[in-house]
Amino acid sequence: MITILGYLAAAASMASFAPQAWKVIRSRQTKDISVGMYLLTVAAFVLWLGYGALQHQWPLVLSNGVCFLLSAFILVMTLLPQPQKDKVAATLTAEEP
């Protein structure tokens, strides 16, 4: 039961960043996203990745790795100038910028 709970928590954590990442891709807008919050979030996932790796807890590494990638993507998109956001979003959606 504990293992199932852990897998459910990992799945929910990983899925939680997907809607925001997809919204950024679709809208190409990030003006309301807190850079400070995402800096802390990305840093936290890096620390959890290190912790999981040192503890040989590979499910922890995997779930935090996915969360790191998604949150880092959102952070980078927030920091990019609009023309680059448009280019990245167009590439990911196979559209013209």
MMTF fields as JSON, N, C-alpha, C and O atoms, coordinates in Angstrom:
{
  "mmtfVersion": "1.0.0",
  "mmtfProducer": "UNKNOWN",
  "numBonds": 387,
  "numAtoms": 388,
  "numGroups": 97,
  "numChains": 1,
  "numModels": 1,
  "chainsPerModel": [1],
  "groupsPerChain": [97],
  "chainIdList": ["A"],
  "bondAtomList": [4, 2, 8, 6, 12, 10, 16, 14, 20, 18, 24, 22, 28, 26, 32, 30, 36, 34, 40, 38, 44, 42, 48, 46, 52, 50, 56, 54, 60, 58, 64, 62, 68, 66, 72, 70, 76, 74, 80, 78, 84, 82, 88, 86, 92, 90, 96, 94, 100, 98, 104, 102, 108, 106, 112, 110, 116, 114, 120, 118, 124, 122, 128, 126, 132, 130, 136, 134, 140, 138, 144, 142, 148, 146, 152, 150, 156, 154, 160, 158, 164, 162, 168, 166, 172, 170, 176, 174, 180, 178, 184, 182, 188, 186, 192, 190, 196, 194, 200, 198, 204, 202, 208, 206, 212, 210, 216, 214, 220, 218, 224, 222, 228, 226, 232, 230, 236, 234, 240, 238, 244, 242, 248, 246, 252, 250, 256, 254, 260, 258, 264, 262, 268, 266, 272, 270, 276, 274, 280, 278, 284, 282, 288, 286, 292, 290, 296, 294, 300, 298, 304, 302, 308, 306, 312, 310, 316, 314, 320, 318, 324, 322, 328, 326, 332, 330, 336, 334, 340, 338, 344, 342, 348, 346, 352, 350, 356, 354, 360, 358, 364, 362, 368, 366, 372, 370, 376, 374, 380, 378, 384, 382],
  "bondOrderList": [1, 1, 1, 1, 1, 1, 1, 1, 1, 1, 1, 1, 1, 1, 1, 1, 1, 1, 1, 1, 1, 1, 1, 1, 1, 1, 1, 1, 1, 1, 1, 1, 1, 1, 1, 1, 1, 1, 1, 1, 1, 1, 1, 1, 1, 1, 1, 1, 1, 1, 1, 1, 1, 1, 1, 1, 1, 1, 1, 1, 1, 1, 1, 1, 1, 1, 1, 1, 1, 1, 1, 1, 1, 1, 1, 1, 1, 1, 1, 1, 1, 1, 1, 1, 1, 1, 1, 1, 1, 1, 1, 1, 1, 1, 1, 1],
  "groupList": [{"groupName": "MET", "atomNameList": ["N", "CA", "C", "O"], "elementList": ["N", "C", "C", "O"], "formalChargeList": [0, 0, 0, 0], "bondAtomList": [1, 0, 2, 1, 3, 2], "bondOrderList": [1, 1, 2], "singleLetterCode": "M", "chemCompType": "L-PEPTIDE LINKING"}, {"groupName": "ILE", "atomNameList": ["N", "CA", "C", "O"], "elementList": ["N", "C", "C", "O"], "formalChargeList": [0, 0, 0, 0], "bondAtomList": [1, 0, 2, 1, 3, 2], "bondOrderList": [1, 1, 2], "singleLetterCode": "I", "chemCompType": "L-PEPTIDE LINKING"}, {"groupName": "THR", "atomNameList": ["N", "CA", "C", "O"], "elementList": ["N", "C", "C", "O"], "formalChargeList": [0, 0, 0, 0], "bondAtomList": [1, 0, 2, 1, 3, 2], "bondOrderList": [1, 1, 2], "singleLetterCode": "T", "chemCompType": "L-PEPTIDE LINKING"}, {"groupName": "LEU", "atomNameList": ["N", "CA", "C", "O"], "elementList": ["N", "C", "C", "O"], "formalChargeList": [0, 0, 0, 0], "bondAtomList": [1, 0, 2, 1, 3, 2], "bondOrderList": [1, 1, 2], "singleLetterCode": "L", "chemCompType": "L-PEPTIDE LINKING"}, {"groupName": "GLY", "atomNameList": ["N", "CA", "C", "O"], "elementList": ["N", "C", "C", "O"], "formalChargeList": [0, 0, 0, 0], "bondAtomList": [1, 0, 2, 1, 3, 2], "bondOrderList": [1, 1, 2], "singleLetterCode": "G", "chemCompType": "PEPTIDE LINKING"}, {"groupName": "TYR", "atomNameList": ["N", "CA", "C", "O"], "elementList": ["N", "C", "C", "O"], "formalChargeList": [0, 0, 0, 0], "bondAtomList": [1, 0, 2, 1, 3, 2], "bondOrderList": [1, 1, 2], "singleLetterCode": "Y", "chemCompType": "L-PEPTIDE LINKING"}, {"groupName": "ALA", "atomNameList": ["N", "CA", "C", "O"], "elementList": ["N", "C", "C", "O"], "formalChargeList": [0, 0, 0, 0], "bondAtomList": [1, 0, 2, 1, 3, 2], "bondOrderList": [1, 1, 2], "singleLetterCode": "A", "chemCompType": "L-PEPTIDE LINKING"}, {"groupName": "SER", "atomNameList": ["N", "CA", "C", "O"], "elementList": ["N", "C", "C", "O"], "formalChargeList": [0, 0, 0, 0], "bondAtomList": [1, 0, 2, 1, 3, 2], "bondOrderList": [1, 1, 2], "singleLetterCode": "S", "chemCompType": "L-PEPTIDE LINKING"}, {"groupName": "PHE", "atomNameList": ["N", "CA", "C", "O"], "elementList": ["N", "C", "C", "O"], "formalChargeList": [0, 0, 0, 0], "bondAtomList": [1, 0, 2, 1, 3, 2], "bondOrderList": [1, 1, 2], "singleLetterCode": "F", "chemCompType": "L-PEPTIDE LINKING"}, {"groupName": "PRO", "atomNameList": ["N", "CA", "C", "O"], "elementList": ["N", "C", "C", "O"], "formalChargeList": [0, 0, 0, 0], "bondAtomList": [1, 0, 2, 1, 3, 2], "bondOrderList": [1, 1, 2], "singleLetterCode": "P", "chemCompType": "L-PEPTIDE LINKING"}, {"groupName": "GLN", "atomNameList": ["N", "CA", "C", "O"], "elementList": ["N", "C", "C", "O"], "formalChargeList": [0, 0, 0, 0], "bondAtomList": [1, 0, 2, 1, 3, 2], "bondOrderList": [1, 1, 2], "singleLetterCode": "Q", "chemCompType": "L-PEPTIDE LINKING"}, {"groupName": "TRP", "atomNameList": ["N", "CA", "C", "O"], "elementList": ["N", "C", "C", "O"], "formalChargeList": [0, 0, 0, 0], "bondAtomList": [1, 0, 2, 1, 3, 2], "bondOrderList": [1, 1, 2], "singleLetterCode": "W", "chemCompType": "L-PEPTIDE LINKING"}, {"groupName": "LYS", "atomNameList": ["N", "CA", "C", "O"], "elementList": ["N", "C", "C", "O"], "formalChargeList": [0, 0, 0, 0], "bondAtomList": [1, 0, 2, 1, 3, 2], "bondOrderList": [1, 1, 2], "singleLetterCode": "K", "chemCompType": "L-PEPTIDE LINKING"}, {"groupName": "VAL", "atomNameList": ["N", "CA", "C", "O"], "elementList": ["N", "C", "C", "O"], "formalChargeList": [0, 0, 0, 0], "bondAtomList": [1, 0, 2, 1, 3, 2], "bondOrderList": [1, 1, 2], "singleLetterCode": "V", "chemCompType": "L-PEPTIDE LINKING"}, {"groupName": "ARG", "atomNameList": ["N", "CA", "C", "O"], "elementList": ["N", "C", "C", "O"], "formalChargeList": [0, 0, 0, 0], "bondAtomList": [1, 0, 2, 1, 3, 2], "bondOrderList": [1, 1, 2], "singleLetterCode": "R", "chemCompType": "L-PEPTIDE LINKING"}, {"groupName": "ASP", "atomNameList": ["N", "CA", "C", "O"], "elementList": ["N", "C", "C", "O"], "formalChargeList": [0, 0, 0, 0], "bondAtomList": [1, 0, 2, 1, 3, 2], "bondOrderList": [1, 1, 2], "singleLetterCode": "D", "chemCompType": "L-PEPTIDE LINKING"}, {"groupName": "HIS", "atomNameList": ["N", "CA", "C", "O"], "elementList": ["N", "C", "C", "O"], "formalChargeList": [0, 0, 0, 0], "bondAtomList": [1, 0, 2, 1, 3, 2], "bondOrderList": [1, 1, 2], "singleLetterCode": "H", "chemCompType": "L-PEPTIDE LINKING"}, {"groupName": "ASN", "atomNameList": ["N", "CA", "C", "O"], "elementList": ["N", "C", "C", "O"], "formalChargeList": [0, 0, 0, 0], "bondAtomList": [1, 0, 2, 1, 3, 2], "bondOrderList": [1, 1, 2], "singleLetterCode": "N", "chemCompType": "L-PEPTIDE LINKING"}, {"groupName": "CYS", "atomNameList": ["N", "CA", "C", "O"], "elementList": ["N", "C", "C", "O"], "formalChargeList": [0, 0, 0, 0], "bondAtomList": [1, 0, 2, 1, 3, 2], "bondOrderList": [1, 1, 2], "singleLetterCode": "C", "chemCompType": "L-PEPTIDE LINKING"}, {"groupName": "GLU", "atomNameList": ["N", "CA", "C", "O"], "elementList": ["N", "C", "C", "O"], "formalChargeList": [0, 0, 0, 0], "bondAtomList": [1, 0, 2, 1, 3, 2], "bondOrderList": [1, 1, 2], "singleLetterCode": "E", "chemCompType": "L-PEPTIDE LINKING"}],
  "groupTypeList": [0, 1, 2, 1, 3, 4, 5, 3, 6, 6, 6, 6, 7, 0, 6, 7, 8, 6, 9, 10, 6, 11, 12, 13, 1, 14, 7, 14, 10, 2, 12, 15, 1, 7, 13, 4, 0, 5, 3, 3, 2, 13, 6, 6, 8, 13, 3, 11, 3, 4, 5, 4, 6, 3, 10, 16, 10, 11, 9, 3, 13, 3, 7, 17, 4, 13, 18, 8, 3, 3, 7, 6, 8, 1, 3, 13, 0, 2, 3, 3, 9, 10, 9, 10, 12, 15, 12, 13, 6, 6, 2, 3, 2, 6, 19, 19, 9],
  "groupIdList": [1, 2, 3, 4, 5, 6, 7, 8, 9, 10, 11, 12, 13, 14, 15, 16, 17, 18, 19, 20, 21, 22, 23, 24, 25, 26, 27, 28, 29, 30, 31, 32, 33, 34, 35, 36, 37, 38, 39, 40, 41, 42, 43, 44, 45, 46, 47, 48, 49, 50, 51, 52, 53, 54, 55, 56, 57, 58, 59, 60, 61, 62, 63, 64, 65, 66, 67, 68, 69, 70, 71, 72, 73, 74, 75, 76, 77, 78, 79, 80, 81, 82, 83, 84, 85, 86, 87, 88, 89, 90, 91, 92, 93, 94, 95, 96, 97],
  "secStructList": [7, 2, 2, 2, 2, 2, 2, 2, 2, 2, 2, 2, 2, 2, 2, 2, 2, 2, 2, 2, 2, 2, 2, 2, 2, 2, 2, 7, 7, 7, 6, 6, 1, 7, 2, 2, 2, 2, 2, 2, 2, 2, 2, 2, 2, 2, 2, 2, 2, 2, 2, 2, 2, 2, 6, 6, 7, 2, 2, 2, 2, 2, 2, 2, 2, 2, 2, 2, 2, 2, 2, 2, 2, 2, 2, 2, 2, 2, 2, 1, 7, 2, 2, 2, 2, 2, 2, 2, 2, 2, 2, 2, 2, 6, 7, 7, 7],
  "xCoordList": [0.83, 0.0, 0.882, 0.552, 1.987, 2.884, 3.514, 3.657, 3.887, 4.493, 3.494, 3.85, 2.269, 1.227, 1.029, 0.907, 0.999, 0.866, 2.025, 1.817, 3.218, 4.389, 4.297, 4.623, 3.855, 3.699, 2.61, 2.76, 1.528, 0.453, 0.941, 0.633, 1.695, 2.239, 3.199, 3.166, 4.046, 4.985, 4.242, 4.597, 3.221, 2.449, 1.745, 1.727, 1.166, 0.488, 1.471, 1.158, 2.647, 3.669, 4.098, 4.192, 4.355, 4.797, 3.704, 3.982, 2.484, 1.368, 1.033, 0.45, 1.386, 0.969, 1.587, 1.004, 2.748, 3.392, 2.987, 3.181, 2.439, 2.085, 1.044, 1.222, -0.029, -0.996, -0.391, -0.715, 0.474, 1.095, 2.044, 2.058, 2.833, 3.749, 2.965, 3.348, 1.876, 1.075, 0.419, 0.323, -0.029, -0.632, 0.394, 0.07, 1.619, 2.689, 2.948, 3.127, 2.965, 3.195, 2.055, 2.299, 0.827, -0.319, -0.484, -0.69, -0.395, -0.658, 0.573, 0.463, 1.753, 3.028, 3.136, 3.874, 2.392, 2.388, 2.869, 2.483, 3.718, 4.225, 4.239, 4.833, 3.595, 3.699, 3.178, 3.608, 2.28, 1.725, 2.404, 1.964, 3.461, 4.181, 5.271, 6.015, 5.354, 6.345, 7.713, 7.898, 8.663, 10.027, 10.632, 11.282, 10.425, 10.969, 10.465, 11.23, 9.185, 8.605, 9.222, 9.549, 9.382, 9.948, 11.444, 11.953, 12.162, 13.572, 13.685, 14.52, 12.843, 12.849, 12.417, 12.989, 11.421, 10.922, 11.993, 12.225, 12.647, 13.712, 14.846, 15.367, 15.225, 16.28, 15.872, 16.692, 14.625, 14.147, 14.228, 14.631, 13.846, 13.911, 15.345, 15.616, 16.261, 17.683, 18.146, 18.84, 17.763, 18.145, 17.524, 18.197, 16.252, 15.601, 16.249, 16.384, 16.652, 17.362, 18.662, 18.966, 19.422, 20.666, 20.428, 21.132, 19.446, 19.1, 18.708, 19.198, 17.828, 17.381, 18.522, 18.599, 19.41, 20.553, 21.475, 21.925, 21.76, 22.642, 22.029, 22.75, 20.701, 19.997, 19.66, 19.112, 19.999, 19.671, 18.165, 17.718, 17.396, 15.938, 15.519, 15.16, 15.57, 15.385, 13.983, 13.85, 12.927, 11.61, 11.593, 10.964, 12.284, 12.385, 13.17, 12.803, 14.235, 15.045, 14.212, 14.214, 13.512, 12.709, 11.612, 11.481, 10.832, 9.717, 10.223, 9.659, 11.268, 11.796, 12.544, 12.623, 13.087, 13.708, 12.686, 12.929, 11.538, 10.468, 9.955, 9.764, 9.734, 9.272, 10.301, 9.936, 11.577, 12.63, 12.564, 12.601, 12.468, 12.432, 11.246, 11.394, 10.074, 8.885, 8.971, 8.656, 9.393, 9.476, 10.603, 10.47, 11.71, 12.795, 12.352, 12.719, 11.573, 11.023, 10.161, 10.298, 9.282, 8.414, 9.262, 8.995, 10.28, 11.159, 11.884, 11.924, 12.447, 13.164, 12.208, 12.559, 11.023, 10.055, 9.674, 9.422, 9.629, 9.305, 10.409, 10.134, 11.647, 12.786, 13.104, 13.771, 12.643, 12.944, 12.196, 11.075, 12.816, 12.081, 10.976, 11.067, 9.952, 8.781, 9.113, 8.538, 10.012, 10.292, 10.828, 10.502, 11.647, 12.16, 11.064, 11.025, 10.172, 9.033, 8.215, 7.834, 7.949, 7.165, 7.851, 7.195, 9.162, 9.923, 9.864, 9.626, 10.08, 10.048, 8.64, 8.494, 7.627, 6.254, 5.893, 5.237, 6.306, 6.024, 6.721, 6.156, 7.922, 8.662, 7.955, 7.827, 7.502, 6.864, 5.468, 4.985, 4.82, 3.478, 3.465, 2.401, 4.644, 4.794, 3.978, 3.325, 4.018, 3.318, 4.324, 5.517, 3.818, 4.616, 4.593, 3.55, 5.736, 5.749, 4.844, 4.745],
  "yCoordList": [-1.192, 0.0, 1.267, 2.249, 1.242, 2.403, 2.648, 3.795, 1.585, 1.713, 2.311, 3.179, 1.86, 2.409, 3.893, 4.698, 4.245, 5.651, 6.471, 7.579, 5.943, 6.624, 6.817, 7.889, 5.79, 5.898, 6.903, 7.664, 6.907, 7.884, 9.309, 10.218, 9.502, 10.83, 11.276, 12.434, 10.377, 10.701, 11.062, 12.029, 10.293, 10.571, 11.921, 12.686, 12.212, 13.496, 14.658, 15.692, 14.502, 15.554, 15.808, 16.956, 14.741, 14.892, 15.527, 16.394, 15.102, 15.624, 17.067, 17.774, 17.516, 18.854, 19.984, 21.065, 19.759, 20.819, 20.787, 21.775, 19.696, 19.565, 20.596, 21.177, 20.849, 21.845, 23.249, 23.964, 23.642, 24.966, 25.027, 26.017, 23.977, 23.953, 24.021, 24.756, 23.265, 23.272, 24.635, 25.103, 25.267, 26.6, 27.611, 28.456, 27.528, 28.425, 28.198, 29.153, 26.946, 26.637, 27.194, 27.828, 26.962, 27.404, 28.915, 29.501, 29.552, 30.993, 31.837, 32.992, 31.239, 31.949, 33.146, 34.096, 33.078, 34.154, 33.617, 32.529, 34.403, 33.999, 35.168, 35.068, 36.272, 37.489, 37.318, 38.041, 36.394, 36.201, 35.086, 34.749, 34.519, 33.446, 34.062, 34.936, 33.605, 34.107, 33.479, 32.272, 34.315, 33.828, 33.305, 32.259, 34.02, 33.595, 32.226, 31.398, 31.991, 30.702, 29.588, 28.526, 29.82, 28.78, 28.602, 27.494, 29.655, 29.493, 28.566, 27.662, 28.794, 27.94, 26.512, 25.549, 26.383, 25.062, 24.267, 23.099, 24.897, 24.224, 23.832, 22.719, 24.742, 24.435, 23.257, 22.387, 23.231, 22.139, 20.803, 19.796, 20.792, 19.535, 19.081, 17.88, 20.011, 19.647, 18.997, 17.98, 19.585, 19.021, 17.642, 16.733, 17.475, 16.167, 15.135, 13.968, 15.571, 14.661, 14.173, 12.98, 15.102, 14.738, 13.81, 12.815, 14.132, 13.299, 11.889, 10.897, 11.82, 10.518, 9.695, 8.487, 10.352, 9.641, 9.119, 7.975, 9.947, 9.519, 8.391, 7.562, 8.363, 7.321, 6.102, 5.115, 6.186, 5.121, 4.868, 3.729, 5.943, 5.877, 6.295, 7.449, 5.35, 5.675, 6.156, 6.988, 5.689, 6.297, 7.786, 8.592, 8.146, 9.546, 10.343, 11.47, 9.761, 10.418, 10.608, 11.691, 9.58, 9.663, 10.721, 11.573, 10.67, 11.619, 13.05, 13.962, 13.261, 14.613, 15.074, 16.273, 14.137, 14.489, 15.025, 16.029, 14.356, 14.828, 16.184, 17.091, 16.326, 17.609, 18.712, 19.844, 18.383, 19.355, 19.823, 21.024, 18.895, 19.257, 20.158, 21.158, 19.805, 20.617, 21.997, 23.002, 22.048, 23.348, 24.2, 25.422, 23.575, 24.328, 24.874, 25.991, 24.106, 24.593, 25.834, 26.829, 25.779, 26.92, 28.119, 29.239, 27.9, 28.994, 29.603, 30.825, 28.775, 29.286, 30.073, 31.15, 29.552, 30.272, 31.605, 32.577, 31.659, 32.903, 33.93, 35.125, 33.478, 34.385, 34.784, 35.795, 34.014, 34.311, 35.548, 35.815, 36.3, 37.385, 36.792, 35.641, 37.576, 37.087, 36.432, 35.386, 36.992, 36.317, 34.886, 33.998, 34.673, 33.323, 32.408, 31.225, 32.942, 32.14, 31.664, 30.496, 32.593, 32.246, 31.15, 30.231, 31.249, 30.276, 28.893, 27.89, 28.843, 27.578, 26.953, 25.767, 27.768, 27.264, 26.777, 25.745, 27.498, 27.076, 25.765, 24.91, 25.603, 24.354, 23.183, 22.103, 23.406, 22.323, 21.973, 20.863, 22.919, 22.665, 22.505, 22.339, 22.554, 22.402, 23.452, 23.144, 24.701, 25.817, 26.83, 26.741, 27.797, 28.972, 29.903, 30.051, 30.546, 31.478, 32.671, 33.542],
  "zCoordList": [0.0, 0.0, 0.0, -0.665, 0.736, 0.793, -0.573, -0.996, -1.258, -2.579, -3.564, -4.36, -3.515, -4.397, -4.116, -5.039, -2.843, -2.466, -3.032, -3.527, -2.962, -3.509, -5.012, -5.521, -5.728, -7.177, -7.542, -8.498, -6.791, -7.048, -6.797, -7.568, -5.729, -5.427, -6.528, -6.944, -6.999, -8.067, -9.353, -10.026, -9.691, -10.906, -10.81, -11.774, -9.647, -9.469, -9.546, -10.135, -8.964, -9.028, -10.463, -10.896, -11.193, -12.577, -13.43, -14.258, -13.231, -14.031, -13.686, -14.509, -12.497, -12.059, -12.879, -12.964, -13.481, -14.262, -15.732, -16.441, -16.195, -17.608, -18.068, -19.138, -17.313, -17.79, -17.933, -18.88, -17.012, -17.1, -18.294, -19.025, -18.493, -19.634, -20.944, -21.854, -21.047, -22.262, -22.487, -23.621, -21.402, -21.525, -22.033, -22.867, -21.541, -22.005, -23.494, -24.249, -23.909, -25.322, -26.173, -27.199, -25.757, -26.553, -26.573, -27.636, -25.409, -25.316, -25.623, -26.034, -25.416, -25.591, -24.644, -24.903, -23.555, -22.564, -21.217, -20.792, -20.555, -19.243, -18.267, -17.194, -18.622, -17.812, -16.386, -15.486, -16.169, -14.828, -14.037, -12.938, -14.583, -13.893, -13.019, -13.462, -11.798, -10.853, -11.121, -10.962, -11.528, -11.765, -10.471, -10.468, -9.375, -8.081, -7.668, -7.175, -7.868, -7.494, -8.328, -7.799, -9.622, -10.471, -10.242, -10.406, -9.87, -9.488, -8.285, -8.264, -7.289, -6.094, -6.427, -5.916, -7.273, -7.645, -8.377, -8.065, -9.352, -10.095, -9.141, -9.218, -8.248, -7.276, -6.379, -6.085, -5.955, -5.105, -5.836, -5.253, -7.114, -7.86, -8.082, -8.083, -8.267, -8.375, -7.068, -7.085, -5.952, -4.651, -4.435, -3.949, -4.792, -4.663, -5.582, -5.215, -6.782, -7.681, -7.045, -7.069, -6.478, -5.802, -4.633, -4.465, -3.834, -2.681, -3.127, -2.588, -4.109, -4.602, -5.17, -4.943, -5.91, -6.49, -5.401, -5.465, -4.4, -3.31, -2.479, -1.922, -2.4, -1.645, -2.511, -2.022, -3.817, -4.765, -4.818, -4.95, -4.713, -4.787, -6.2, -6.434, -7.131, -8.537, -8.873, -9.77, -8.212, -8.481, -8.111, -8.797, -7.026, -6.618, -7.658, -7.991, -8.16, -9.197, -10.459, -11.045, -10.875, -12.1, -11.99, -12.869, -10.923, -10.803, -10.661, -11.266, -9.878, -9.727, -10.977, -11.246, -11.735, -13.005, -13.989, -14.659, -14.078, -14.962, -14.487, -15.297, -13.192, -12.645, -12.89, -13.206, -12.745, -13.023, -14.47, -14.734, -15.402, -16.821, -17.145, -17.847, -16.635, -16.913, -16.268, -16.905, -15.011, -14.336, -14.913, -14.994, -15.316, -15.951, -17.301, -17.667, -18.04, -19.309, -19.073, -19.784, -18.086, -17.785, -17.381, -17.818, -16.553, -16.13, -17.326, -17.467, -18.174, -19.347, -20.248, -20.73, -20.474, -21.305, -20.676, -21.389, -19.36, -18.667, -18.866, -18.974, -18.913, -19.036, -20.476, -20.699, -21.448, -22.847, -23.34, -22.905, -24.246, -24.902, -25.793, -26.222, -26.06, -26.797, -28.139, -28.443, -28.958, -30.236, -30.061, -30.848, -29.032, -28.785, -28.241, -28.58, -27.4, -26.918, -28.106, -28.187, -29.035, -30.214, -31.024, -31.515, -31.16, -31.932, -31.27, -31.944, -29.963, -29.232, -29.327, -29.624, -29.071, -29.115, -30.507, -30.648, -31.53, -32.901, -33.217, -33.899, -32.738, -32.963, -32.276, -32.852, -31.054, -30.297, -30.8, -30.578, -31.476, -31.993, -33.504, -34.101, -34.13, -35.585, -36.333, -37.33, -35.844, -36.476, -36.951, -36.66, -37.691, -38.03, -36.832, -36.194, -36.501, -35.359, -35.584, -34.721]
}
